[in-house]
Amino acid sequence: MDKKLSSFQTLVADGAMVLIALVWGGGYPVTDYLLQHLSPLWVLAFRFSISSVLLTLLFHRRLARLERSDLFGGALVGLLVALLFLCHVWGLKLSTPGKQAFIAGTNVVIVPFLFALIYRRLPSSWALAGATATTAGLLVMAFSPGMRFNAGDALSAAMAFLIALHFIAIGFFSRRMDPLALTVIQIDVACLVLVLSALAVEPFPGLRLALPLWGAILFVSLGATVLAFLVQTVAQRYTPETHAAILLSLESPFGFLLAIAMGRDQWNAQFALGGLLVLVGVLLAEWESLATTGPLTKKLE
C-alpha cells in the first residue's frame, strides 16, 4: 500500500471484511430460499433493481465526471456481473448453497493463473500448492455421499472463474476511474441485462409477495449488494489486498454453516473435510504475499 496504516485502522478494516464475508456467506442460503418461491431471473431482477436505484440515488453526481471510456469499461464489468449471477442462481437450482459457497471460494486460487495468462506471470509454488489442495477438496466434496458433481456444481465452478475475472477487471478499471462510480455503473448495467432477460423469458411474479420473501429480497439487495460493495471499497483503503482476500475467503465456511443453520444443507463429515481442503488451498495461494508482501507470481523470462 502507498501509505503506512495504523494498527487501529487495519483492525477496523479487517472487521469490516469479516462482516462482508458473513453477509455474502448468508447470501447463499437466502438466495436458495428465494429460489423456492420465485423464478431465478426474477430473483436477480428484484435484487438488482433495488440495489441499482439506491446506488444511483446515492452516487449519481459521480457519474457526471466520467469519460466515455470509463462508461464503456464499467459496462463491460456490469455484463460480467450479470453472467456471474446467472451462474449463481441456476447453479443453486441444481446444487446446494453450502456446496456452491465452497466451490465459489476457489476463485482466490484461480486469480494467479488468470494473471499468468493475461500479464505473462507464472504462478508461484505457493499458488500451485494452493491449486492442488483446492482440487483435492473439490474431488472430496464431489464424491461425498449423495453429493456427486452435477450440472449445478459445473455452473458454480463457472461462477468461481467469473468471480476471479471480475476481481481482475475491477483491479484494472478501479485504478483508472472513480471506484464508487464504477460500482454504480456495473450494478446498473447488470440490472438492465437481468431485468430485460426476466421480462423476455419468465412471467412477472407480481409484487404481492409474502413478508418473509420481501425480507429476503431486501437482505440480498441492501446487505449482500449495496452494503457489501460499499464497505469493501472503503475497507480496502486501509488493509492490504492480500489480507483482504484471505478474510473474504471466510465467505465459504460462513455460507456452509449458515446454510446448515437455515436448514438448506445437511452436515456431512466428508463434505466438511473437502471444504477444509478448499480453505487450505485458498490460504496457501495467499500465504506468500501475506508473509513477504510480494506478489504471488513471478515474471516470465
Secondary structure, DSSP 8 states (H G I E B T S, - for coil): --S---HHHHHHHHHHHHHHHHHHHHHHHHHHHHHTTS-HHHHHHHHHHHHHHHHHHHHHHHHTT--HHHHHHHHHHHHHHHHHHHHHHHHHHHS-HHHHHHHHTTHHHHHHHHHHHHH-EEE-HHHHHHHHHHHHHHHHHHTBTTB---HHHHHHHHHHHHHHHHHHHHHHHHTTS-HHHHHHHHHHHHHHHHHHHHHHHS----S---HHHHHHHHIIIIIIIIIHHHHHHHHTTSS-HHHHHHHHTTHHHHHHHHHHHTTSS---HHHHHHHHHHHHHHHHHHHHHHHHSS-SEEE--
